[in-house]
Amino acid sequence: MLKKGIMSTKDIIRKKGKRLLVPSIIFSILYYICFCNIKERGIAVCDIYDIISGFAHMWFLPMLFWCFIISNIVIKLNILSIKSIIILSIVFSILSIAPLPFQLSNSFHFLPFFLVGMFWGMGRIQSYKISKLQFLLVVILFLVSFVMLTLLNNYINSIRDDYPTYIKIIFSCLTNLNRLVYSGIGVLLVYHFMIAAKERGIKTNGFWIMLSECCFGVYLFQQFYLIYLYDYTSIAVVINYYWLPWICFLIALLLSLGSTLLIRQTSLGRKIL
């Protein structure tokens, strides 16, 4: 979007609709067919809404679609700066508590990070050298903030039912802002890690590029395989429960990667995945 200039909202809707909404609907339908026993229960209006909104793990795709739309509007308004991102992040975090349809609520939660990525992509955040001490401090800051703010959120959630509605709304805003803080520090940690990798001259070869192209498909397929392994096989009985999550994850990952590579051999598969 940035390399070719600012796209129109109409073009964004068309392009990202094909890339995100179409796979979301296709795989949501497949999920219903595979795991929701449609023959006995039929399809209700709420099921159609779930499919359009992104059922199960497909929720991520409509959410990402809205992130592209809203960020495109923000860029057109020419308000993308560090100050505006901080203000918008707070506003979006508060808005994310509202029960908005079609994954809009989730999109408001992730929009701050999306906007930072846009800000960086426009060249307004420059890379810089970091020392080992700086990297260590960010790691410590992330761990401390994650533990402390998570404990605070758990405490707030444990007492919120004892308060009136307006206090519950305030608590919800506070927990979302807490998540924004430690998630933001986590993004900073990843940013520092990538800078350190760049300074060491670590380069990606064709194999890693190929794997990155399969990430979208792996995300869509993996939940299918995990549910099948846990609910439709005896693997949970045979394998020790300490090892079970890791073994199921590895099996699902390999099967998802294989499925993605196979489907991407066709032109239609590459368009969907």
ZAMARGU-4260 file (C-alpha; in steps of 0.2 Angstrom, whole numbers, plus 5000, padded with zeros to 4 digits):
<rodrens>
0) 5000/5000/5000 | 5014/5012/5004 | 5026/5007/4990 | 5013/5010/4976 | 5006/5026/4985
5) 4990/5027/4995 | 4977/5016/4988 | 4959/5022/4988 | 4947/5014/5001 | 4937/5006/4987
10) 4953/4997/4980 | 4958/4992/4998 | 4941/4984/5001 | 4942/4975/4984 | 4959/4969/4986
15) 4959/4964/5005 | 4941/4957/5003 | 4948/4944/4991 | 4964/4941/5001 | 4956/4940/5018
20) 4937/4939/5018 | 4935/4926/5004 | 4947/4913/5013 | 4939/4917/5030 | 4921/4913/5023
25) 4928/4897/5014 | 4937/4890/5029 | 4923/4895/5041 | 4911/4885/5030 | 4923/4870/5030
30) 4924/4872/5049 | 4905/4871/5051 | 4905/4856/5039 | 4919/4847/5048 | 4915/4850/5066
35) 4897/4857/5069 | 4886/4842/5064 | 4876/4852/5052 | 4866/4837/5046 | 4857/4835/5063
40) 4856/4853/5069 | 4855/4863/5053 | 4860/4880/5049 | 4853/4895/5059 | 4854/4914/5056
45) 4867/4915/5070 | 4878/4902/5060 | 4877/4913/5045 | 4883/4928/5055 | 4897/4918/5062
50) 4903/4912/5045 | 4903/4930/5038 | 4911/4936/5054 | 4925/4923/5053 | 4921/4907/5063
55) 4933/4900/5076 | 4951/4905/5072 | 4945/4913/5056 | 4940/4929/5066 | 4958/4935/5063
60) 4955/4938/5045 | 4940/4950/5046 | 4949/4959/5060 | 4964/4961/5049 | 4953/4967/5035
65) 4946/4981/5046 | 4964/4986/5051 | 4968/4989/5033 | 4952/5000/5030 | 4954/5010/5046
70) 4973/5013/5044 | 4970/5019/5026 | 4958/5032/5032 | 4970/5037/5046 | 4984/5039/5032
75) 4972/5049/5021 | 4968/5061/5036 | 4987/5064/5037 | 4987/5062/5056 | 5000/5048/5057
80) 5013/5054/5070 | 5020/5047/5086 | 5008/5059/5096 | 4993/5054/5086 | 4997/5035/5087
85) 4998/5036/5106 | 4981/5046/5107 | 4973/5034/5094 | 4979/5019/5103 | 4971/5024/5119
90) 4955/5028/5110 | 4955/5012/5100 | 4959/5002/5116 | 4943/5009/5124 | 4932/5007/5109
95) 4938/4988/5109 | 4927/4985/5124 | 4911/4989/5114 | 4902/4974/5107 | 4904/4979/5088
100) 4899/4966/5075 | 4910/4958/5062 | 4926/4958/5072 | 4927/4977/5073 | 4930/4976/5092
105) 4945/4965/5089 | 4951/4976/5076 | 4952/4991/5088 | 4962/4981/5100 | 4975/4977/5086
110) 4975/4994/5077 | 4988/5002/5088 | 5001/4989/5083 | 4995/4990/5065 | 4997/5009/5064
115) 5015/5008/5072 | 5019/4996/5057 | 5012/5008/5045 | 5022/5022/5053 | 5038/5012/5052
120) 5034/5007/5034 | 5032/5025/5029 | 5050/5028/5035 | 5045/5039/5050 | 5054/5026/5062
125) 5072/5024/5058 | 5082/5009/5064 | 5096/5012/5076 | 5109/5002/5085 | 5106/4995/5102
130) 5118/4988/5115 | 5116/4971/5124 | 5112/4981/5140 | 5097/4990/5131 | 5091/4973/5124
135) 5092/4965/5141 | 5083/4980/5149 | 5068/4979/5137 | 5067/4960/5140 | 5066/4963/5159
140) 5054/4977/5156 | 5043/4966/5146 | 5043/4952/5158 | 5040/4963/5173 | 5026/4972/5164
145) 5018/4956/5158 | 5018/4948/5175 | 5012/4963/5185 | 4999/4969/5173 | 4992/4952/5170
150) 4990/4949/5189 | 4982/4966/5190 | 4970/4962/5176 | 4966/4945/5184 | 4962/4954/5201
155) 4951/4967/5192 | 4942/4953/5183 | 4939/4944/5200 | 4931/4959/5208 | 4922/4968/5194
160) 4905/4958/5197 | 4904/4967/5214 | 4902/4984/5206 | 4889/4994/5196 | 4889/4994/5177
165) 4899/5011/5175 | 4913/5004/5186 | 4913/4988/5176 | 4916/4998/5160 | 4930/5008/5168
170) 4938/4991/5173 | 4936/4985/5156 | 4945/5000/5149 | 4959/4998/5162 | 4962/4980/5158
175) 4963/4984/5139 | 4975/4998/5142 | 4986/4986/5153 | 4986/4974/5138 | 4991/4988/5127
180) 5006/4992/5138 | 5014/4975/5139 | 5009/4971/5121 | 5017/4987/5115 | 5033/4983/5125
185) 5033/4965/5118 | 5032/4973/5100 | 5047/4984/5105 | 5056/4968/5111 | 5053/4960/5094
190) 5059/4976/5085 | 5075/4976/5095 | 5077/4958/5091 | 5076/4961/5072 | 5088/4976/5074
195) 5100/4964/5082 | 5098/4951/5069 | 5101/4964/5055 | 5117/4970/5064 | 5123/4952/5064
200) 5120/4951/5045 | 5108/4937/5046 | 5100/4935/5029 | 5085/4925/5024 | 5087/4912/5010
205) 5074/4905/4998 | 5069/4891/5010 | 5064/4904/5024 | 5055/4915/5011 | 5045/4899/5005
210) 5040/4896/5023 | 5034/4914/5025 | 5023/4912/5010 | 5015/4897/5018 | 5011/4906/5035
215) 4994/4911/5030 | 4989/4893/5025 | 4997/4886/5040 | 4987/4897/5051 | 4971/4892/5043
220) 4974/4873/5043 | 4982/4871/5060 | 4966/4872/5070 | 4958/4859/5059 | 4971/4847/5063
225) 4972/4851/5081 | 4954/4848/5084 | 4954/4832/5074 | 4969/4825/5084 | 4961/4830/5101
230) 4943/4826/5098 | 4943/4812/5084 | 4958/4802/5089 | 4964/4792/5104 | 4981/4802/5105
235) 4976/4811/5121 | 4974/4794/5129 | 4990/4786/5122 | 5002/4801/5125 | 5007/4808/5142
240) 4998/4824/5145 | 5015/4833/5147 | 5020/4829/5130 | 5003/4830/5122 | 5002/4848/5117
245) 5020/4848/5110 | 5017/4832/5099 | 5000/4838/5093 | 5007/4855/5089 | 5021/4847/5079
250) 5010/4835/5070 | 4997/4849/5066 | 5011/4861/5060 | 5019/4848/5048 | 5002/4843/5041
255) 4997/4861/5039 | 5013/4865/5030 | 5011/4850/5019 | 4993/4855/5015 | 4997/4873/5011
260) 5012/4868/5000 | 5000/4856/4990 | 4986/4868/4988 | 4998/4882/4983 | 5004/4871/4968
265) 4988/4877/4959 | 4984/4895/4953 | 4967/4895/4963 | 4976/4889/4979 | 4989/4903/4978
270) 4975/4916/4976 | 4966/4909/4992 | 4982/4905/5002
</rodrens>
